[in-house]
Amino acid sequence: MRRNVSDVMTTDVVCVSRETPYKELVRLLVGRRVSALPVVDDRHHVVGVVSEADLLLKQSFPHKPRRLPCWWAGAGASSAPRPAAWSPPTS
C-alpha cells in the first residue's frame, strides 16, 4: 500500500511567531503532541519550523551559534538521501 504525506500529517495546525517564548513552544509541542511547529511572520507566511530537536540543541549549547554542530547532522541519520527541498535550519 502506497502512503502519502496526507496519511500522517497534522491538519489542525498551530503556528508560532519568532517572538513566541520558549516555554510556550514547549507547552504547545507537548499539548498538541507534535514534534515541530511552523513559524510564521505577520502576514502568516511560513518563515521556518521549530522542532523538539531545535529546543534540545539550544538547551545543550545555549551560547553556540544557531547552526548545527557537524556531529549533530549525522547523529541518528539514516543513509537515505534527504529530499531535494531540505536544507539545514539557519535561524
Rosetta constraint file for C-alpha pairs under 8 A:
AtomPair CA 3 CA 7 HARMONIC 6.37 0.50
AtomPair CA 4 CA 8 HARMONIC 7.51 0.50
AtomPair CA 5 CA 9 HARMONIC 5.87 0.50
AtomPair CA 13 CA 37 HARMONIC 7.95 0.50
AtomPair CA 14 CA 37 HARMONIC 6.77 0.50
AtomPair CA 14 CA 38 HARMONIC 7.49 0.50
AtomPair CA 15 CA 37 HARMONIC 5.96 0.50
AtomPair CA 15 CA 38 HARMONIC 5.18 0.50
AtomPair CA 15 CA 39 HARMONIC 5.78 0.50
AtomPair CA 15 CA 40 HARMONIC 6.51 0.50
AtomPair CA 16 CA 20 HARMONIC 6.07 0.50
AtomPair CA 16 CA 25 HARMONIC 7.74 0.50
AtomPair CA 16 CA 37 HARMONIC 6.91 0.50
AtomPair CA 16 CA 38 HARMONIC 6.41 0.50
AtomPair CA 16 CA 39 HARMONIC 4.91 0.50
AtomPair CA 16 CA 40 HARMONIC 6.20 0.50
AtomPair CA 17 CA 39 HARMONIC 5.21 0.50
AtomPair CA 17 CA 40 HARMONIC 5.30 0.50
AtomPair CA 17 CA 41 HARMONIC 6.24 0.50
AtomPair CA 18 CA 39 HARMONIC 6.52 0.50
AtomPair CA 18 CA 40 HARMONIC 7.38 0.50
AtomPair CA 18 CA 41 HARMONIC 7.48 0.50
AtomPair CA 20 CA 24 HARMONIC 6.59 0.50
AtomPair CA 20 CA 25 HARMONIC 6.89 0.50
AtomPair CA 21 CA 25 HARMONIC 6.52 0.50
AtomPair CA 22 CA 26 HARMONIC 6.49 0.50
AtomPair CA 23 CA 27 HARMONIC 6.19 0.50
AtomPair CA 24 CA 28 HARMONIC 6.13 0.50
AtomPair CA 25 CA 29 HARMONIC 6.10 0.50
AtomPair CA 26 CA 30 HARMONIC 6.09 0.50
AtomPair CA 27 CA 31 HARMONIC 5.76 0.50
AtomPair CA 28 CA 32 HARMONIC 5.71 0.50
AtomPair CA 28 CA 33 HARMONIC 7.95 0.50
AtomPair CA 29 CA 33 HARMONIC 5.73 0.50
AtomPair CA 29 CA 34 HARMONIC 5.24 0.50
AtomPair CA 29 CA 35 HARMONIC 6.10 0.50
AtomPair CA 29 CA 36 HARMONIC 6.79 0.50
AtomPair CA 29 CA 37 HARMONIC 7.45 0.50
AtomPair CA 29 CA 52 HARMONIC 7.75 0.50
AtomPair CA 30 CA 34 HARMONIC 6.84 0.50
AtomPair CA 35 CA 51 HARMONIC 5.67 0.50
AtomPair CA 35 CA 52 HARMONIC 5.57 0.50
AtomPair CA 36 CA 49 HARMONIC 6.65 0.50
AtomPair CA 36 CA 50 HARMONIC 5.52 0.50
AtomPair CA 36 CA 51 HARMONIC 3.95 0.50
AtomPair CA 36 CA 52 HARMONIC 6.25 0.50
AtomPair CA 37 CA 49 HARMONIC 5.63 0.50
AtomPair CA 37 CA 50 HARMONIC 5.47 0.50
AtomPair CA 37 CA 51 HARMONIC 6.38 0.50
AtomPair CA 38 CA 46 HARMONIC 6.40 0.50
AtomPair CA 38 CA 47 HARMONIC 7.71 0.50
AtomPair CA 38 CA 48 HARMONIC 5.96 0.50
AtomPair CA 38 CA 49 HARMONIC 4.37 0.50
AtomPair CA 38 CA 50 HARMONIC 6.43 0.50
AtomPair CA 39 CA 46 HARMONIC 5.69 0.50
AtomPair CA 39 CA 47 HARMONIC 5.69 0.50
AtomPair CA 39 CA 48 HARMONIC 4.98 0.50
AtomPair CA 39 CA 49 HARMONIC 5.32 0.50
AtomPair CA 39 CA 50 HARMONIC 6.86 0.50
AtomPair CA 40 CA 44 HARMONIC 5.03 0.50
AtomPair CA 40 CA 45 HARMONIC 5.14 0.50
AtomPair CA 40 CA 46 HARMONIC 4.34 0.50
AtomPair CA 40 CA 47 HARMONIC 5.33 0.50
AtomPair CA 40 CA 48 HARMONIC 7.02 0.50
AtomPair CA 41 CA 45 HARMONIC 5.52 0.50
AtomPair CA 41 CA 46 HARMONIC 6.61 0.50
AtomPair CA 41 CA 47 HARMONIC 6.46 0.50
AtomPair CA 48 CA 89 HARMONIC 7.90 0.50
AtomPair CA 48 CA 91 HARMONIC 7.98 0.50
AtomPair CA 50 CA 54 HARMONIC 6.15 0.50
AtomPair CA 50 CA 55 HARMONIC 7.68 0.50
AtomPair CA 51 CA 55 HARMONIC 6.52 0.50
AtomPair CA 52 CA 56 HARMONIC 6.16 0.50
AtomPair CA 53 CA 57 HARMONIC 6.01 0.50
AtomPair CA 54 CA 58 HARMONIC 6.23 0.50
AtomPair CA 55 CA 59 HARMONIC 6.22 0.50
AtomPair CA 56 CA 60 HARMONIC 6.15 0.50
AtomPair CA 57 CA 61 HARMONIC 5.96 0.50
AtomPair CA 57 CA 62 HARMONIC 7.90 0.50
AtomPair CA 58 CA 62 HARMONIC 5.00 0.50
AtomPair CA 58 CA 64 HARMONIC 8.00 0.50
AtomPair CA 58 CA 66 HARMONIC 7.88 0.50
AtomPair CA 66 CA 90 HARMONIC 6.60 0.50
AtomPair CA 66 CA 91 HARMONIC 6.06 0.50
AtomPair CA 67 CA 89 HARMONIC 6.90 0.50
AtomPair CA 67 CA 90 HARMONIC 5.93 0.50
AtomPair CA 67 CA 91 HARMONIC 7.53 0.50
AtomPair CA 68 CA 72 HARMONIC 6.17 0.50
AtomPair CA 68 CA 73 HARMONIC 6.70 0.50
AtomPair CA 68 CA 88 HARMONIC 7.81 0.50
AtomPair CA 68 CA 89 HARMONIC 7.84 0.50
AtomPair CA 69 CA 73 HARMONIC 7.03 0.50
AtomPair CA 70 CA 74 HARMONIC 7.29 0.50
AtomPair CA 71 CA 75 HARMONIC 6.22 0.50
AtomPair CA 73 CA 77 HARMONIC 7.24 0.50
AtomPair CA 82 CA 86 HARMONIC 6.45 0.50
